[in-house]
Amino acid sequence: MKKTVWKNVWQTAVALGVLVCLWLVVWAIVGNDMLFPSFFDAVKAFFGYFINGAFWGALATTLLRVLLAFLISFVLAGGLAFVAYLYPSFARIFAPVAAVIRVLPVFAIVFLLLDWTNAAIAPTLVAFLSLFPMLYTAFLGAFSGVDKGLVEMSKAYNVPLKKRITGLYLPSVAPFVVREIGAGLGFAVKLVVSAEVLVQTAKSVGALVLETQYVYTELSKTFALVIAVCLIGFLLESLGVLLAKAIERRLQ
């Protein structure tokens, strides 16, 4: 266990080291801080946000949108996927709907969403429209992977649906579900921040990114915010992986 942890830490450190080296190489090639800031300036700006009250307020509202979009997508996708698994006819009827949402150019209609709602709600809808079809397909695959022998046996012995859900389906898909939570939240962070930039949502991380674009000397702050968003997404995804592994060990 400890060897695995240290191996993961070492691999992560090496990956970060490679990224830093690439940054330094690109910075040296560009040779203009107004086009590509130095790594040290970006890191300085990154830690500077830690003492910025506006940053924490913006981060809180952005994460709230992320959690709301993910929660709605997760519950709706999981529920509809389970219904589709139990009733193949529903799966066939809903398949075209899921396909349309999946191929919908979300960012192309973001301004239409803005007309229908407002800049505070549109980023949440953008994230939902991207997350829902992805989670629906993944959930459907997870339910389809449940041991068919156990399913048939539970039906043969007339096990109530409630007990089948809690005793068979949930334990079977739990590791996948937790893993998807991490990956989905990480993806949702990127979607929400991108949408906030496009629709200029006030008091958000996207708004902070947009503010730095108006001043060329603040490009390091833009990169600092990008680093912050990447770290948040990485941490959420890593947390999901760790929880999934813990659940898998618990169920074994």
Backbone as CSV, one residue per row, in Angstrom:
resi,resn,N_x,N_y,N_z,CA_x,CA_y,CA_z,C_x,C_y,C_z
1,MET,0.833,-1.208,0.000,0.000,0.000,0.000,0.866,1.256,0.000
2,LYS,1.852,1.302,0.934,2.728,2.464,1.027,3.561,2.619,-0.239
3,LYS,4.010,1.465,-0.798,4.800,1.523,-2.030,3.981,2.121,-3.166
4,THR,2.710,1.737,-3.226,1.834,2.262,-4.278,1.640,3.766,-4.134
5,VAL,1.446,4.209,-2.887,1.265,5.643,-2.629,2.499,6.425,-3.041
6,TRP,3.666,5.938,-2.613,4.907,6.633,-2.956,5.171,6.603,-4.459
7,LYS,4.793,5.512,-5.095,4.957,5.419,-6.549,4.093,6.467,-7.245
8,ASN,2.847,6.611,-6.788,1.951,7.614,-7.374,2.469,9.027,-7.136
9,VAL,2.984,9.280,-5.923,3.539,10.600,-5.598,4.738,10.899,-6.487
10,TRP,5.604,9.900,-6.640,6.806,10.075,-7.463,6.434,10.340,-8.919
11,GLN,5.477,9.572,-9.444,5.054,9.756,-10.833,4.421,11.131,-11.041
12,THR,3.630,11.570,-10.068,3.020,12.899,-10.158,4.080,13.991,-10.139
13,ALA,5.082,13.820,-9.262,6.163,14.803,-9.163,6.947,14.886,-10.472
14,VAL,7.209,13.735,-11.076,7.933,13.709,-12.355,7.117,14.408,-13.439
15,ALA,5.806,14.118,-13.481,4.936,14.744,-14.483,4.911,16.262,-14.321
16,LEU,4.814,16.722,-13.071,4.823,18.166,-12.811,6.159,18.784,-13.206
17,GLY,7.236,18.061,-12.923,8.564,18.545,-13.297,8.703,18.706,-14.801
18,VAL,8.160,17.744,-15.552,8.206,17.815,-17.016,7.408,19.020,-17.513
19,LEU,6.235,19.251,-16.922,5.404,20.390,-17.327,6.101,21.718,-17.046
20,VAL,6.757,21.802,-15.885,7.488,23.030,-15.542,8.626,23.258,-16.527
21,CYS,9.338,22.194,-16.871,10.439,22.309,-17.843,9.924,22.770,-19.202
22,LEU,8.792,22.224,-19.628,8.202,22.642,-20.900,7.814,24.116,-20.857
23,TRP,7.257,24.530,-19.721,6.888,25.944,-19.541,8.125,26.828,-19.699
24,LEU,9.206,26.467,-19.028,10.432,27.262,-19.081,11.010,27.311,-20.490
25,VAL,10.907,26.193,-21.212,11.421,26.145,-22.584,10.604,27.070,-23.483
26,VAL,9.271,26.977,-23.385,8.401,27.832,-24.206,8.628,29.301,-23.872
27,TRP,8.748,29.597,-22.566,8.992,30.985,-22.138,10.297,31.513,-22.717
28,ALA,11.331,30.675,-22.722,12.631,31.091,-23.264,12.553,31.311,-24.772
29,ILE,11.774,30.472,-25.456,11.640,30.600,-26.910,10.852,31.857,-27.272
30,VAL,9.731,32.087,-26.564,8.900,33.265,-26.847,9.645,34.541,-26.491
31,GLY,10.263,34.558,-25.309,11.076,35.699,-24.895,10.322,36.996,-24.695
32,ASN,9.032,36.896,-24.400,8.217,38.098,-24.195,7.166,37.797,-23.127
33,ASP,7.324,38.418,-21.958,6.400,38.150,-20.852,4.985,38.632,-21.130
34,MET,4.816,39.502,-22.120,3.483,39.993,-22.449,2.720,38.991,-23.310
35,LEU,3.457,38.009,-23.869,2.830,36.953,-24.657,2.784,35.633,-23.901
36,PHE,3.828,35.383,-23.111,3.900,34.143,-22.327,4.685,34.442,-21.058
37,PRO,4.021,34.454,-19.899,4.683,34.860,-18.651,5.662,33.816,-18.146
38,SER,6.564,34.249,-17.300,7.500,33.308,-16.685,6.765,32.449,-15.664
39,PHE,7.291,31.274,-15.437,6.680,30.349,-14.482,6.629,30.959,-13.085
40,PHE,7.690,31.644,-12.708,7.789,32.202,-11.356,6.794,33.348,-11.147
41,ASP,6.568,34.157,-12.200,5.563,35.224,-12.095,4.159,34.637,-11.935
42,ALA,3.895,33.552,-12.672,2.582,32.908,-12.585,2.363,32.293,-11.205
43,VAL,3.405,31.655,-10.668,3.301,31.054,-9.334,3.095,32.138,-8.279
44,LYS,3.826,33.259,-8.436,3.668,34.380,-7.504,2.238,34.912,-7.545
45,ALA,1.692,35.052,-8.754,0.312,35.533,-8.900,-0.674,34.515,-8.330
46,PHE,-0.358,33.230,-8.513,-1.219,32.158,-8.002,-1.366,32.248,-6.484
47,PHE,-0.242,32.369,-5.791,-0.296,32.463,-4.329,-0.849,33.815,-3.872
48,GLY,-0.723,34.826,-4.750,-1.286,36.125,-4.421,-2.803,36.079,-4.300
49,TYR,-3.434,35.165,-5.063,-4.886,35.039,-4.988,-5.346,34.466,-3.651
50,PHE,-4.451,33.788,-2.941,-4.821,33.177,-1.664,-5.190,34.226,-0.614
51,ILE,-4.657,35.432,-0.768,-4.961,36.495,0.196,-5.938,37.511,-0.401
52,ASN,-6.580,37.097,-1.484,-7.537,37.961,-2.177,-8.956,37.485,-1.857
53,GLY,-9.676,38.279,-1.081,-11.031,37.892,-0.695,-11.960,37.726,-1.880
54,ALA,-11.781,38.554,-2.914,-12.630,38.468,-4.103,-12.459,37.121,-4.796
55,PHE,-11.226,36.592,-4.768,-10.967,35.296,-5.400,-11.754,34.190,-4.712
56,TRP,-11.735,34.176,-3.382,-12.438,33.127,-2.649,-13.948,33.226,-2.845
57,GLY,-14.463,34.445,-2.924,-15.888,34.615,-3.194,-16.252,34.114,-4.585
58,ALA,-15.407,34.453,-5.571,-15.639,34.005,-6.947,-15.535,32.486,-7.045
59,LEU,-14.546,31.924,-6.353,-14.356,30.473,-6.374,-15.560,29.759,-5.764
60,ALA,-16.097,30.316,-4.694,-17.253,29.701,-4.027,-18.470,29.664,-4.952
61,THR,-18.740,30.775,-5.646,-19.907,30.814,-6.533,-19.711,29.896,-7.740
62,THR,-18.485,29.827,-8.253,-18.206,28.936,-9.380,-18.365,27.477,-8.969
63,LEU,-17.817,27.111,-7.816,-17.942,25.729,-7.343,-19.396,25.375,-7.047
64,LEU,-20.172,26.354,-6.612,-21.598,26.109,-6.377,-22.294,25.755,-7.688
65,ARG,-21.957,26.466,-8.755,-22.526,26.148,-10.073,-22.070,24.769,-10.535
66,VAL,-20.806,24.455,-10.285,-20.265,23.143,-10.659,-21.035,22.029,-9.950
67,LEU,-21.199,22.166,-8.647,-21.887,21.142,-7.858,-23.352,21.012,-8.272
68,LEU,-24.002,22.141,-8.533,-25.409,22.117,-8.937,-25.576,21.426,-10.286
69,ALA,-24.735,21.798,-11.258,-24.813,21.192,-12.588,-24.530,19.700,-12.521
70,PHE,-23.520,19.331,-11.732,-23.167,17.920,-11.645,-24.245,17.125,-10.920
71,LEU,-24.771,17.666,-9.836,-25.787,16.952,-9.064,-27.033,16.685,-9.905
72,ILE,-27.497,17.702,-10.626,-28.675,17.525,-11.483,-28.385,16.494,-12.570
73,SER,-27.230,16.609,-13.215,-26.856,15.678,-14.283,-26.728,14.261,-13.752
74,PHE,-26.085,14.127,-12.594,-25.813,12.819,-12.009,-27.109,12.100,-11.632
75,VAL,-27.989,12.794,-10.929,-29.245,12.183,-10.475,-30.144,11.851,-11.663
76,LEU,-30.285,12.794,-12.591,-31.161,12.585,-13.744,-30.619,11.483,-14.653
77,ALA,-29.311,11.508,-14.916,-28.705,10.492,-15.780,-28.784,9.113,-15.136
78,GLY,-28.490,9.040,-13.837,-28.547,7.757,-13.145,-29.955,7.188,-13.108
79,GLY,-30.934,8.041,-12.818,-32.322,7.586,-12.759,-32.836,7.121,-14.109
80,LEU,-32.595,7.914,-15.149,-33.070,7.550,-16.487,-32.335,6.327,-17.024
81,ALA,-31.051,6.203,-16.714,-30.290,5.033,-17.159,-30.812,3.759,-16.499
82,PHE,-31.186,3.857,-15.235,-31.721,2.683,-14.538,-33.072,2.277,-15.121
83,VAL,-33.907,3.266,-15.431,-35.196,2.979,-16.069,-34.964,2.350,-17.442
84,ALA,-33.994,2.888,-18.191,-33.680,2.346,-19.514,-33.147,0.922,-19.419
85,TYR,-32.409,0.640,-18.345,-31.882,-0.714,-18.131,-33.010,-1.696,-17.817
86,LEU,-33.963,-1.261,-17.007,-35.083,-2.136,-16.634,-36.083,-2.303,-17.774
87,TYR,-36.248,-1.245,-18.577,-37.243,-1.270,-19.653,-36.571,-0.923,-20.985
88,PRO,-36.150,-1.936,-21.746,-35.466,-1.706,-23.034,-36.256,-0.832,-23.997
89,SER,-37.592,-0.907,-23.937,-38.402,-0.079,-24.840,-38.177,1.408,-24.556
90,PHE,-38.053,1.758,-23.272,-37.756,3.149,-22.905,-36.373,3.543,-23.411
91,ALA,-35.416,2.614,-23.320,-34.051,2.889,-23.787,-34.051,3.230,-25.270
92,ARG,-34.852,2.493,-26.051,-34.914,2.755,-27.493,-35.577,4.100,-27.787
93,ILE,-36.595,4.438,-27.014,-37.290,5.719,-27.219,-36.398,6.892,-26.830
94,PHE,-35.659,6.733,-25.725,-34.858,7.844,-25.207,-33.516,7.986,-25.925
95,ALA,-33.079,6.934,-26.618,-31.767,6.956,-27.285,-31.602,8.149,-28.226
96,PRO,-32.586,8.468,-29.097,-32.417,9.635,-29.979,-32.297,10.949,-29.208
97,VAL,-33.040,11.060,-28.096,-32.966,12.278,-27.281,-31.563,12.447,-26.711
98,ALA,-31.029,11.352,-26.157,-29.675,11.396,-25.596,-28.648,11.707,-26.675
99,ALA,-28.869,11.158,-27.883,-27.933,11.391,-28.988,-27.936,12.856,-29.414
100,VAL,-29.122,13.461,-29.474,-29.224,14.876,-29.863,-28.513,15.761,-28.847
101,ILE,-28.745,15.495,-27.559,-28.089,16.292,-26.516,-26.574,16.103,-26.581
102,ARG,-26.142,14.855,-26.904,-24.712,14.555,-26.942,-23.995,15.335,-28.043
103,VAL,-24.626,15.478,-29.206,-23.971,16.152,-30.340,-24.301,17.642,-30.390
104,LEU,-25.104,18.111,-29.459,-25.486,19.525,-29.438,-24.255,20.406,-29.230
105,PRO,-24.019,21.372,-30.122,-22.878,22.287,-29.943,-23.173,23.286,-28.824
106,VAL,-22.929,22.855,-27.600,-23.368,23.609,-26.425,-22.859,25.043,-26.429
107,PHE,-21.557,25.212,-26.682,-20.997,26.560,-26.622,-21.479,27.425,-27.786
108,ALA,-21.997,26.783,-28.836,-22.535,27.550,-29.957,-23.897,28.145,-29.610
109,ILE,-24.607,27.522,-28.663,-25.930,28.036,-28.289,-25.902,28.714,-26.918
110,VAL,-24.686,28.968,-26.408,-24.580,29.550,-25.076,-25.260,30.916,-24.995
111,PHE,-25.193,31.681,-26.074,-25.824,33.005,-26.048,-27.346,32.896,-26.159
112,LEU,-27.819,31.803,-26.774,-29.259,31.545,-26.783,-29.726,31.212,-25.369
113,LEU,-28.917,30.417,-24.664,-29.216,30.117,-23.263,-29.206,31.398,-22.432
114,LEU,-28.315,32.301,-22.800,-28.224,33.580,-22.086,-29.487,34.409,-22.289
115,ASP,-30.069,34.342,-23.504,-31.319,35.059,-23.772,-32.472,34.470,-22.971
116,TRP,-32.454,33.148,-22.816,-33.542,32.477,-22.105,-33.426,32.637,-20.591
117,THR,-32.197,32.720,-20.099,-31.989,32.793,-18.650,-31.214,34.069,-18.318
118,ASN,-30.060,33.915,-17.683,-29.186,35.054,-17.410,-27.762,34.543,-17.234
119,ALA,-26.827,35.459,-17.051,-25.411,35.098,-16.987,-25.070,34.249,-15.767
120,ALA,-25.917,34.276,-14.749,-25.654,33.481,-13.549,-26.089,32.029,-13.719
121,ILE,-27.107,31.794,-14.556,-27.666,30.449,-14.734,-27.090,29.735,-15.952
122,ALA,-26.782,30.479,-17.020,-26.319,29.885,-18.272,-25.130,28.933,-18.102
123,PRO,-24.087,29.267,-17.319,-22.964,28.333,-17.157,-23.378,26.980,-16.578
124,THR,-24.353,26.989,-15.663,-24.844,25.737,-15.088,-25.533,24.891,-16.150
125,LEU,-26.315,25.525,-17.022,-26.999,24.807,-18.099,-26.005,24.255,-19.111
126,VAL,-24.968,25.024,-19.409,-23.930,24.563,-20.333,-23.274,23.293,-19.797
127,ALA,-22.929,23.311,-18.518,-22.303,22.138,-17.905,-23.262,20.952,-17.896
128,PHE,-24.527,21.207,-17.595,-25.520,20.125,-17.569,-25.657,19.469,-18.939
129,LEU,-25.784,20.274,-19.993,-25.976,19.739,-21.341,-24.780,18.925,-21.818
130,SER,-23.602,19.194,-21.275,-22.411,18.426,-21.639,-22.253,17.188,-20.759
131,LEU,-22.586,17.322,-19.480,-22.401,16.221,-18.534,-23.474,15.146,-18.656
132,PHE,-24.723,15.561,-18.839,-25.825,14.602,-18.798,-25.669,13.445,-19.782
133,PRO,-25.469,13.689,-21.087,-25.360,12.548,-22.012,-24.162,11.658,-21.712
134,MET,-23.067,12.259,-21.264,-21.878,11.477,-20.919,-22.160,10.551,-19.733
135,LEU,-22.793,11.095,-18.694,-23.105,10.297,-17.513,-24.189,9.264,-17.808
136,TYR,-25.158,9.621,-18.633,-26.231,8.676,-18.982,-25.655,7.443,-19.667
137,THR,-24.792,7.661,-20.648,-24.176,6.542,-21.361,-23.327,5.690,-20.425
138,ALA,-22.571,6.353,-19.551,-21.711,5.628,-18.622,-22.535,4.829,-17.611
139,PHE,-23.591,5.421,-17.091,-24.467,4.722,-16.144,-25.118,3.507,-16.801
140,LEU,-25.590,3.691,-18.019,-26.251,2.601,-18.732,-25.287,1.436,-18.932
141,GLY,-24.035,1.762,-19.253,-23.022,0.721,-19.402,-22.741,0.011,-18.091
142,ALA,-22.733,0.770,-16.996,-22.471,0.181,-15.678,-23.599,-0.759,-15.262
143,PHE,-24.840,-0.337,-15.467,-25.972,-1.201,-15.117,-25.993,-2.455,-15.993
144,SER,-25.631,-2.300,-17.256,-25.612,-3.449,-18.159,-24.540,-4.455,-17.766
145,GLY,-23.532,-3.990,-17.020,-22.449,-4.873,-16.593,-22.738,-5.645,-15.320
146,VAL,-23.900,-5.410,-14.703,-24.273,-6.154,-13.492,-24.462,-7.625,-13.853
147,ASP,-23.981,-8.505,-12.995,-24.046,-9.953,-13.224,-25.477,-10.382,-13.557
148,LYS,-25.661,-10.860,-14.794,-27.005,-11.242,-15.238,-27.522,-12.468,-14.499
149,GLY,-26.592,-13.340,-14.081,-27.009,-14.518,-13.329,-27.645,-14.139,-12.005
150,LEU,-27.022,-13.178,-11.322,-27.574,-12.719,-10.046,-28.902,-11.995,-10.243
151,VAL,-29.000,-11.267,-11.347,-30.250,-10.557,-11.639,-31.387,-11.550,-11.851
152,GLU,-31.120,-12.585,-12.663,-32.145,-13.595,-12.926,-32.522,-14.350,-11.660
153,MET,-31.529,-14.631,-10.819,-31.800,-15.342,-9.571,-32.687,-14.502,-8.646
154,SER,-32.382,-13.202,-8.572,-33.185,-12.330,-7.709,-34.624,-12.244,-8.198
155,LYS,-34.798,-12.286,-9.521,-36.152,-12.269,-10.074,-36.864,-13.589,-9.812
156,ALA,-36.119,-14.693,-9.943,-36.707,-16.018,-9.729,-37.209,-16.184,-8.301
157,TYR,-36.479,-15.586,-7.356,-36.873,-15.681,-5.947,-37.763,-14.509,-5.510
158,ASN,-38.233,-13.748,-6.499,-39.153,-12.629,-6.240,-38.612,-11.635,-5.209
159,VAL,-37.341,-11.319,-5.341,-36.740,-10.321,-4.451,-37.321,-8.953,-4.812
160,PRO,-37.838,-8.216,-3.848,-38.419,-6.891,-4.144,-37.410,-5.969,-4.831
161,LEU,-37.925,-5.092,-5.678,-37.055,-4.186,-6.430,-36.193,-3.342,-5.504
162,LYS,-36.768,-2.891,-4.383,-36.005,-2.065,-3.442,-34.781,-2.809,-2.925
163,LYS,-34.959,-4.102,-2.579,-33.834,-4.892,-2.086,-32.834,-5.194,-3.194
164,ARG,-33.351,-5.363,-4.421,-32.436,-5.591,-5.550,-31.567,-4.360,-5.789
165,ILE,-32.171,-3.182,-5.641,-31.417,-1.936,-5.845,-30.326,-1.789,-4.794
166,THR,-30.709,-1.981,-3.512,-29.747,-1.772,-2.415,-28.767,-2.925,-2.250
167,GLY,-29.195,-4.144,-2.579,-28.334,-5.303,-2.343,-27.586,-5.809,-3.552
168,LEU,-28.027,-5.428,-4.751,-27.384,-5.938,-5.969,-26.856,-4.824,-6.867
169,TYR,-27.741,-3.939,-7.287,-27.334,-2.923,-8.261,-26.353,-1.900,-7.681
170,LEU,-26.691,-1.349,-6.519,-25.818,-0.321,-5.941,-24.416,-0.842,-5.617
171,PRO,-24.272,-2.017,-4.958,-22.916,-2.524,-4.704,-22.133,-2.795,-5.989
172,SER,-22.848,-3.186,-7.048,-22.172,-3.509,-8.311,-21.654,-2.267,-9.025
173,VAL,-22.415,-1.188,-8.946,-22.027,0.017,-9.691,-21.383,1.081,-8.812
174,ALA,-21.317,0.838,-7.483,-20.802,1.859,-6.555,-19.398,2.352,-6.908
175,PRO,-18.410,1.445,-7.161,-17.064,1.942,-7.507,-17.074,2.822,-8.750
176,PHE,-17.839,2.389,-9.755,-17.937,3.180,-10.982,-18.560,4.542,-10.699
177,VAL,-19.618,4.542,-9.887,-20.335,5.779,-9.580,-19.407,6.788,-8.921
178,VAL,-18.639,6.331,-7.928,-17.733,7.238,-7.214,-16.640,7.743,-8.148
179,ARG,-16.138,6.854,-9.003,-15.101,7.269,-9.957,-15.644,8.326,-10.914
180,GLU,-16.881,8.145,-11.348,-17.500,9.107,-12.252,-17.746,10.452,-11.570
181,ILE,-17.975,10.414,-10.262,-18.165,11.664,-9.528,-16.918,12.532,-9.643
182,GLY,-15.746,11.910,-9.413,-14.497,12.658,-9.510,-14.237,13.179,-10.909
183,ALA,-14.362,12.280,-11.909,-14.106,12.677,-13.295,-15.116,13.720,-13.765
184,GLY,-16.387,13.511,-13.400,-17.429,14.443,-13.820,-17.268,15.819,-13.208
185,LEU,-16.901,15.865,-11.923,-16.694,17.158,-11.267,-15.513,17.900,-11.886
186,GLY,-14.437,17.167,-12.186,-13.280,17.791,-12.825,-13.638,18.382,-14.179
187,PHE,-14.438,17.640,-14.948,-14.883,18.107,-16.254,-15.833,19.295,-16.107
188,ALA,-16.690,19.242,-15.095,-17.661,20.316,-14.873,-16.979,21.632,-14.530
189,VAL,-15.874,21.571,-13.798,-15.128,22.793,-13.461,-14.701,23.513,-14.737
190,LYS,-14.145,22.748,-15.671,-13.695,23.334,-16.937,-14.868,23.933,-17.715
191,LEU,-15.974,23.208,-17.767,-17.139,23.671,-18.517,-17.714,24.958,-17.938
192,VAL,-17.880,24.985,-16.624,-18.493,26.146,-15.976,-17.621,27.385,-16.127
193,VAL,-16.320,27.247,-15.880,-15.423,28.403,-15.990,-15.396,28.925,-17.426
194,SER,-15.348,28.018,-18.407,-15.351,28.438,-19.815,-16.627,29.203,-20.151
195,ALA,-17.761,28.693,-19.669,-19.037,29.367,-19.931,-19.107,30.714,-19.222
196,GLU,-18.564,30.786,-18.020,-18.552,32.060,-17.286,-17.758,33.118,-18.041
197,VAL,-16.678,32.711,-18.673,-15.883,33.653,-19.462,-16.696,34.143,-20.658
198,LEU,-17.370,33.211,-21.341,-18.127,33.567,-22.540,-19.287,34.516,-22.244
199,VAL,-20.023,34.241,-21.172,-21.214,35.060,-20.885,-20.927,36.174,-19.887
200,GLN,-19.654,36.265,-19.453,-19.216,37.330,-18.543,-20.027,37.330,-17.239
201,THR,-20.060,36.168,-16.600,-20.775,36.034,-15.331,-20.054,36.809,-14.237
202,ALA,-20.772,37.670,-13.555,-20.164,38.488,-12.499,-19.811,37.646,-11.280
203,LYS,-18.781,38.085,-10.553,-18.356,37.447,-9.304,-18.142,35.945,-9.477
204,SER,-17.313,35.586,-10.456,-17.005,34.189,-10.735,-15.541,34.077,-11.135
205,VAL,-15.032,32.857,-11.171,-13.657,32.646,-11.625,-13.528,33.072,-13.080
206,GLY,-14.560,32.796,-13.874,-14.549,33.221,-15.273,-14.432,34.726,-15.410
207,ALA,-15.097,35.462,-14.520,-15.017,36.930,-14.543,-13.608,37.398,-14.207
208,LEU,-12.952,36.723,-13.260,-11.571,37.079,-12.915,-10.638,36.847,-14.096
209,VAL,-10.853,35.733,-14.808,-10.045,35.450,-16.003,-10.258,36.542,-17.039
210,LEU,-11.507,36.935,-17.229,-11.833,37.959,-18.223,-11.203,39.299,-17.865
211,GLU,-11.183,39.626,-16.584,-10.594,40.893,-16.134,-9.114,40.971,-16.479
212,THR,-8.409,39.861,-16.379,-6.965,39.872,-16.657,-6.668,40.051,-18.140
213,GLN,-7.655,39.808,-19.001,-7.433,39.928,-20.438,-7.364,41.380,-20.899
214,TYR,-7.871,42.287,-20.072,-7.895,43.693,-20.467,-6.570,44.401,-20.195
215,VAL,-5.699,43.750,-19.419,-4.403,44.350,-19.085,-3.305,43.361,-19.466
216,TYR,-2.473,43.724,-20.445,-1.444,42.806,-20.930,-0.444,42.438,-19.841
217,THR,-0.196,43.356,-18.918,0.794,43.083,-17.872,0.279,42.082,-16.842
218,GLU,-1.008,41.725,-16.908,-1.577,40.785,-15.948,-1.742,39.390,-16.544
219,LEU,-1.002,39.091,-17.606,-1.103,37.770,-18.219,-0.696,36.677,-17.242
220,SER,0.223,37.002,-16.340,0.633,36.019,-15.334,-0.550,35.637,-14.449
221,LYS,-1.469,36.593,-14.212,-2.657,36.295,-13.411,-3.602,35.362,-14.163
222,THR,-3.659,35.529,-15.493,-4.481,34.625,-16.300,-3.986,33.195,-16.149
223,PHE,-2.677,33.023,-16.279,-2.089,31.691,-16.140,-2.250,31.170,-14.717
224,ALA,-2.183,32.066,-13.740,-2.369,31.658,-12.343,-3.772,31.102,-12.131
225,LEU,-4.763,31.745,-12.732,-6.140,31.265,-12.615,-6.328,29.943,-13.349
226,VAL,-5.656,29.800,-14.483,-5.707,28.525,-15.216,-5.115,27.408,-14.360
227,ILE,-4.000,27.705,-13.695,-3.383,26.726,-12.792,-4.359,26.347,-11.680
228,ALA,-5.028,27.344,-11.118,-5.984,27.092,-10.030,-7.124,26.189,-10.494
229,VAL,-7.663,26.468,-11.675,-8.760,25.656,-12.213,-8.292,24.225,-12.469
230,CYS,-7.099,24.080,-13.043,-6.550,22.743,-13.308,-6.338,21.965,-12.015
231,LEU,-5.820,22.635,-10.995,-5.578,21.974,-9.709,-6.884,21.531,-9.056
232,ILE,-7.891,22.380,-9.111,-9.191,22.023,-8.534,-9.772,20.806,-9.251
233,GLY,-9.732,20.825,-10.580,-10.228,19.688,-11.348,-9.452,18.422,-11.058
234,PHE,-8.125,18.543,-10.956,-7.270,17.384,-10.668,-7.560,16.818,-9.282
235,LEU,-7.720,17.694,-8.303,-7.990,17.244,-6.935,-9.336,16.532,-6.837
236,LEU,-10.344,17.071,-7.489,-11.662,16.442,-7.464,-11.631,15.075,-8.138
237,GLU,-10.938,14.990,-9.265,-10.845,13.715,-9.980,-10.052,12.693,-9.171
238,SER,-8.958,13.120,-8.560,-8.139,12.218,-7.746,-8.916,11.715,-6.536
239,LEU,-9.708,12.591,-5.942,-10.527,12.193,-4.795,-11.520,11.109,-5.196
240,GLY,-12.106,11.256,-6.377,-13.035,10.244,-6.872,-12.363,8.901,-7.077
241,VAL,-11.151,8.909,-7.616,-10.404,7.661,-7.837,-10.083,6.984,-6.509
242,LEU,-9.626,7.760,-5.532,-9.279,7.201,-4.219,-10.506,6.603,-3.527
243,LEU,-11.628,7.303,-3.595,-12.854,6.792,-2.986,-13.327,5.523,-3.681
244,ALA,-13.198,5.482,-5.009,-13.605,4.294,-5.761,-12.770,3.084,-5.364
245,LYS,-11.464,3.283,-5.211,-10.595,2.181,-4.799,-10.935,1.711,-3.393
246,ALA,-11.248,2.646,-2.513,-11.610,2.285,-1.139,-12.897,1.463,-1.117
247,ILE,-13.866,1.855,-1.937,-15.133,1.119,-2.002,-14.915,-0.268,-2.590
248,GLU,-14.070,-0.363,-3.618,-13.772,-1.662,-4.220,-13.150,-2.609,-3.204
249,ARG,-12.223,-2.097,-2.394,-11.597,-2.936,-1.364,-12.619,-3.344,-0.313
250,ARG,-13.531,-2.443,-0.005,-14.554,-2.729,1.015,-15.509,-3.818,0.535
251,LEU,-15.811,-3.813,-0.757,-16.775,-4.771,-1.297,-16.165,-6.137,-1.571
252,GLN,-14.837,-6.206,-1.657,-14.173,-7.480,-1.939,-14.192,-8.396,-0.715
